[in-house]
């Protein structure tokens, strides 16, 4: 359990390093579809950078309606700046562009991500860090053709209980 005194950005940032398993649900309210995904995420210290972590995510998206699976991957850079955690894209056409800044909301580990605009879509993120070995993210994505809710639960691997 992360105590109120540990819910600061530095403690949370340092705790991210390591290997995590994730389970994700995607609810497409506009298309009335539901998907699941799972995989592995690794946070690694970047050489020569004390306050940066490289994030690599590999997973499989299950298209529940037609039983098809699609492999995916994503890379980000997490950077600790004062009492905030910034997340930058590290792949695709948005490489090195800021995705979200996580802002602390309370002493219980709730962080809200700043809005991210992608063409006509807007992303809102809520991050909850209440346990040393688990955290969750909920994204709401709105746009002319989108109404998505993406929920992810991350569990740290190799943690002795």
ABEGO torsion letter per residue (X at the ends): XBBAAAABAAAAAAAABEBBBBBBBBBBAAAGBBBBBBEBBBBBBBBGBAABBBBBBBBBBBBAAAGBBBBBBBBBBBBBBEABBBBBBABEAABGBBABBBBBABAAGBBBBBBBBBEABBBBBBBBBABAABBBBBBBBBBAABBBBBBBBBBBBGBBX
